[in-house]
């Protein structure tokens, strides 16, 4: 039973980490592009609400409402694990984990800004196939410097582009992704199961990559707002 509890905990941690990535991708990429595709943007523009309010509401769903829904699902799953566990098992950890996760949700909101901003920007700009544009442009941005190194015989380090550009744009929506930046010295995203999870997570506020990514995300959301103001229907 102890093994079942541990495997169940890892399973739901896995869901908590990666389910937000899928939901953020699907929601944000469709959020603004669908308005133009079905011409509902004309209806929204006829309302007194501003483009800024509309884009911010969509960003809030991805940054706040989505993680809260995933958190609620995680709490239900953890409760079911504890309920069906035998009385002789130490299930304290499974009661505490949801509370710990709640404490670090503000970090999740700030950390996810680059991904949400990038996807909303692509959704506001792309006339079709936003998914291909969303992954294609970062891949090209990584490939071009590497190609230049080979052709021009440069020796510039381009490995950081994978984590600081592609990783931050694509996977910042993954819960506890800040551990990949070295918070707590683990370098593993599954540190969500570690004892110092809350304290190590809040140390992410001292990472330059968090604030650079947050500023970039805010800038991309602002650009997406301007694009929505200029674009009507495709």
C-alpha positions as CSV (number, residue, x, y, z in Angstrom):
1,X,0.0,0.0,0.0
2,X,2.9,2.4,0.7
3,X,4.1,1.8,-2.8
4,X,0.7,2.5,-4.2
5,X,0.5,5.8,-2.2
6,X,3.9,6.9,-3.5
7,X,3.1,5.9,-7.1
8,X,-0.3,7.7,-6.8
9,X,1.5,10.8,-5.5
10,X,3.9,10.8,-8.4
11,X,1.1,10.3,-10.8
12,X,-0.9,13.2,-9.6
13,X,2.2,15.4,-9.4
14,X,2.8,14.4,-13.0
15,X,-0.7,15.5,-13.9
16,X,-0.4,18.7,-12.0
17,X,2.9,19.5,-13.8
18,X,2.0,18.7,-17.4
19,X,-1.8,19.1,-17.7
20,X,-1.5,22.9,-17.4
21,X,0.9,22.9,-20.4
22,X,-1.7,21.3,-22.6
23,X,-4.6,23.4,-21.3
24,X,-2.6,26.7,-21.6
25,X,-1.5,25.8,-25.2
26,X,-5.0,24.9,-26.4
27,X,-6.7,27.8,-24.7
28,X,-4.3,30.6,-25.4
29,X,-3.7,29.7,-29.1
30,X,-7.4,29.7,-29.7
31,X,-8.3,32.6,-27.5
32,X,-7.8,35.5,-30.0
33,X,-7.5,33.6,-33.3
34,X,-11.0,32.0,-32.9
35,X,-12.6,35.5,-32.4
36,X,-11.4,36.5,-35.8
37,X,-12.1,33.2,-37.5
38,X,-15.8,33.1,-36.5
39,X,-16.0,36.9,-36.6
40,X,-17.2,37.1,-33.0
41,X,-14.6,39.8,-32.6
42,X,-17.1,42.1,-34.3
43,X,-19.6,41.4,-31.6
44,X,-17.0,41.9,-28.8
45,X,-15.9,45.2,-30.3
46,X,-19.4,46.4,-30.3
47,X,-19.5,46.1,-26.5
48,X,-18.3,48.9,-24.2
49,X,-15.4,46.7,-22.9
50,X,-12.0,47.6,-24.3
51,X,-9.5,45.4,-26.1
52,X,-7.2,45.6,-23.1
53,X,-9.9,44.3,-20.8
54,X,-10.7,41.4,-23.2
55,X,-7.1,40.3,-23.6
56,X,-6.4,40.6,-19.9
57,X,-9.5,38.5,-19.2
58,X,-8.2,35.8,-21.5
59,X,-4.7,36.0,-19.9
60,X,-6.3,35.8,-16.4
61,X,-8.1,32.6,-17.4
62,X,-4.8,31.0,-18.5
63,X,-2.8,32.4,-15.6
64,X,-5.2,32.1,-12.7
65,X,-8.4,30.2,-13.4
66,X,-6.7,27.3,-15.2
67,X,-4.1,26.6,-12.4
68,X,-6.9,26.9,-9.8
69,X,-9.0,24.3,-11.7
70,X,-5.9,22.0,-11.9
71,X,-5.4,22.6,-8.2
72,X,-9.0,21.6,-7.4
73,X,-8.6,18.4,-9.4
74,X,-5.4,17.6,-7.6
75,X,-7.0,18.1,-4.2
76,X,-9.8,15.8,-5.1
77,X,-7.4,13.2,-6.3
78,X,-5.2,13.5,-3.2
79,X,-8.3,13.2,-1.0
80,X,-9.3,10.0,-2.8
81,X,-5.9,8.6,-2.3
82,X,-6.0,9.3,1.4
83,X,-9.6,8.1,1.7
84,X,-8.8,4.7,0.3
85,X,-5.5,4.3,2.1
86,X,-5.4,1.9,5.0
87,X,-5.3,3.3,8.5
88,X,-1.7,2.1,9.2
89,X,-0.2,4.2,6.5
90,X,1.3,7.6,7.1
91,X,-0.8,9.8,4.8
92,X,0.1,13.2,6.3
93,X,2.1,14.1,3.3
94,X,-0.9,13.8,1.0
95,X,-2.9,16.2,3.2
96,X,-0.2,18.8,3.3
97,X,0.8,18.8,-0.4
98,X,-2.4,20.5,-1.6
99,X,-1.8,23.3,0.9
100,X,1.8,23.6,-0.2
101,X,0.7,23.9,-3.8
102,X,-1.7,26.6,-2.9
103,X,1.1,28.6,-1.3
104,X,3.2,28.6,-4.5
105,X,0.4,29.4,-7.0
106,X,1.6,33.1,-7.1
107,X,5.0,31.9,-8.2
108,X,3.3,29.8,-10.9
109,X,1.4,32.9,-12.2
110,X,4.5,34.9,-12.6
111,X,6.6,32.1,-14.0
112,X,4.0,31.3,-16.7
113,X,3.8,34.8,-18.1
114,X,6.3,34.2,-21.0
115,X,4.3,31.2,-22.3
116,X,0.9,32.9,-21.9
117,X,2.2,36.1,-23.4
118,X,3.8,34.3,-26.4
119,X,0.8,32.2,-27.2
120,X,-1.6,35.1,-27.0
121,X,0.7,37.1,-29.2
122,X,0.7,34.3,-31.8
123,X,-3.0,33.9,-31.5
124,X,-3.5,37.6,-32.1
125,X,-1.1,37.7,-35.1
126,X,-1.4,34.4,-36.9
127,X,-4.0,34.2,-39.6
128,X,-4.0,30.4,-39.6
129,X,-2.2,27.5,-38.0
130,X,-1.2,29.3,-34.8
131,X,0.2,26.1,-33.3
132,X,2.8,25.8,-36.1
133,X,3.8,29.4,-35.7
134,X,4.0,29.1,-32.0
135,X,6.5,26.3,-32.1
136,X,8.1,27.0,-35.4
137,X,9.4,30.5,-34.6
138,X,11.2,29.5,-31.4
139,X,12.7,26.5,-33.2
140,X,14.0,28.7,-36.0
141,X,15.4,31.2,-33.5
142,X,17.4,28.3,-31.9
143,X,18.4,26.8,-35.2
144,X,19.7,30.0,-36.9
145,X,22.5,30.7,-34.4
146,X,23.6,27.1,-34.5
147,X,23.6,27.2,-38.3
148,X,25.6,30.4,-38.3
149,X,28.2,28.8,-36.0
150,X,28.6,25.9,-38.4
151,X,28.7,28.0,-41.6
152,X,30.8,30.9,-40.3
153,X,32.9,28.7,-38.0
154,X,31.9,30.7,-34.9
155,X,32.2,29.1,-31.5
156,X,29.4,31.0,-29.7
157,X,27.5,29.1,-27.0
158,X,24.0,28.6,-28.1
159,X,22.9,25.9,-25.6
160,X,21.3,28.5,-23.4
161,X,18.7,29.2,-26.1
162,X,17.0,25.9,-25.4
163,X,16.2,26.7,-21.8
164,X,16.0,30.5,-21.8
165,X,14.2,30.9,-25.1
166,X,12.5,27.7,-26.2
167,X,11.9,26.3,-22.8
168,X,10.5,29.6,-21.3
169,X,8.3,30.3,-24.3
170,X,6.9,26.7,-24.5
171,X,6.9,25.1,-21.1
172,X,6.7,27.9,-18.5
173,X,3.1,26.8,-17.9
174,X,4.3,23.5,-16.3
175,X,3.9,23.6,-12.6
176,X,7.1,23.8,-10.6
177,X,9.1,24.5,-13.8
178,X,11.2,27.0,-11.9
179,X,13.1,24.0,-10.4
180,X,14.7,23.5,-13.8
181,X,16.4,26.8,-13.3
182,X,18.3,25.4,-10.3
183,X,16.0,26.5,-7.4
184,X,16.9,24.4,-4.4
185,X,19.9,22.9,-6.2
186,X,17.9,20.0,-7.6
187,X,17.5,21.0,-11.2
188,X,14.5,18.6,-11.5
189,X,10.9,19.5,-12.1
190,X,9.7,16.7,-9.9
191,X,11.0,18.5,-6.9
192,X,7.3,19.2,-6.3
193,X,7.6,16.1,-4.1
194,X,10.6,17.4,-2.1
195,X,10.3,18.4,1.6
196,X,11.5,22.0,1.0
197,X,9.1,22.5,-1.9
198,X,7.5,25.8,-0.6
199,X,10.6,27.5,0.6
200,X,12.6,26.5,-2.5
201,X,9.8,27.7,-4.7
202,X,9.7,31.2,-3.2
203,X,13.5,31.4,-3.7
204,X,12.6,31.6,-7.4
205,X,11.8,35.3,-6.8
206,X,15.6,35.8,-6.7
207,X,16.1,34.4,-10.2
208,X,16.7,37.0,-13.0
209,X,15.1,34.6,-15.5
210,X,11.8,34.9,-13.6
211,X,11.6,38.7,-13.8
212,X,13.0,38.9,-17.4
213,X,10.5,36.3,-18.5
214,X,7.7,38.1,-16.6
215,X,8.6,41.4,-18.3
216,X,8.8,39.8,-21.7
217,X,5.4,38.1,-21.1
218,X,3.8,41.4,-20.1
219,X,5.2,43.1,-23.2
220,X,3.9,40.3,-25.5
221,X,0.4,40.6,-23.9
222,X,0.6,44.3,-24.5
223,X,1.5,43.7,-28.2
224,X,-1.3,41.2,-28.5
225,X,-3.7,43.8,-27.2
226,X,-2.5,46.3,-29.9
227,X,-2.8,43.6,-32.6
228,X,-6.3,42.8,-31.5
229,X,-7.2,46.5,-31.7
230,X,-6.0,46.7,-35.3
231,X,-7.2,43.4,-36.5
232,X,-10.9,42.6,-37.0
233,X,-11.8,39.4,-38.9
234,X,-9.7,37.3,-41.2
